[in-house]
Amino acid sequence: MPEYEDLVARALSAQERARSFTVDAARVSSLARILREARTGGTMLVHCAWCGRLQVGRGWLRLDAIGSGQTRIAKQLVRRSTHGICPDCFERVNRDAEANRAEGG
Ligand SMILES: [Zn+2]
């Protein structure tokens, strides 16, 4: 029955969204801890020079995904953090470089 399938599909996508919120919440709380440590000089933050995301544990978090109160703190920390490159940008930059090499001959 199509209506039933639609309902299941919607339930599944809602579950998927909820899961990604949980992951984000976990990242935000671990970011909060990292920010506290960084402010006291205990941790050196790394941010991606290409997309600007901050490294949080093994993940990379966009500043605008953080609550507004912490975005201000995070922005101050980005200025003091080390430039790095996240895996996504690394892959893209590598691909672009290879495309350029192929074009240039
Ligand atoms: Zn990046």
Residues whose N, C-alpha, C, O or C-beta is under 5 A from the ligand:
A	BS01	ZN	C48 W50 C51 G52 C86 C89
